[in-house]
Amino acid sequence: MKSEISRIVLGTDWMIAVPNLASWNVAPTKRADAILSRALEMSINSFDTARMYWSEGVIGRFVRKHSLGRSAFRIISKGGHPSLFGRTMTRKKLLRQLDNSLRALGTEYIDVYLLHYDDPRIPAQAIAQWSVELLRSGKVQNVGYSNVSLARLKELRAYLREANVVPWVSNEFNAIPGEDGARWKGAQNISRDETYVDYLRETGIPFLAYSPLGRGGLKNCMDRRMAERKPEDERRISRLISLSEKYGVSLPVIALNYVLKTAPNFHAVVGTSKLDHLNEDMRALTLQMSDDDRDYLAFPPCSC
């Protein structure tokens, strides 16, 4: 599956719109528009949002008024998070969520629509059927799943193959030592899961890594892990610093390049409200880190 989604995707969860509509909203207009415009100038044509983020209206307004038109942009949004429903997701609720996102974005279709959270209480066959229905409606161009386990993904794919559908996947993936315990119930961090990563490589399934620079920013994440004085964490952070010095680039560039170099089908969500950070992150696309150095950073076979 050839993807038109840019390798670096701009995260927009901080761009709060009230009301969450493309037609009109009160939002951090100047700052948000500056970031969105600069991203587009740097060939980042893809924006990540979700029904939970309240940023769909900001993206919709920007795209709606831009001279390039809707076809120049790729919008990734997410729905189906249980906190939005209070109870188990249903087909009817999911369809309503999608329509609400389309209304907020002011668009007739979403390029990639992800189920934000996998609820194991719902049979995989039902979710696959809903996914195919979304595609056939013309309201989404691609479907996929965020925070999905490998076992569940394989189960979903078995049903989707019948309709010749290749799903997107989005989980946490980074070069930073992961914190102990789940980020939240059901969150999926595959940074240490070599089996999962190899599966994505071999199948070519489009993958969107969230938190590619760790949780709460690279420096904060490194400081927290170093404070715990765990030998494995210290070794990995030392390797990051060593490669940063070798290639003469910042630590975030090394960490982001690690994610992108994992496979051609890997993309990364970068959420920033600062232009200088965005400019720096883009250097990860042109950094020619060797395969040996990339493997030097990779986690050893999974022991999780």
Secondary structure by P-SEA (a helix, b strand, c coil): cccccccbbbbccccccccccccccccaaaaaaaaaaaaaaacccbbbbcccccaaaaaaaaaaacccccccbbbbbbccccccccccccaaaaaaaaaaaaaaaccccccccccccccccccaaaaaaaaaaaaaaccccccccccccaaaaaaaaaaaaaabbbbbbbcccccccccccccccccccccccaaaaaaaaaaccbbbbccccccccaaaaaaaaaaaccaaaaaaaaaaaaaaaaacccaaaaaaaaaaaccccbbbbbbcccaaaaaaaaccccccccaaaaaaaccccccc
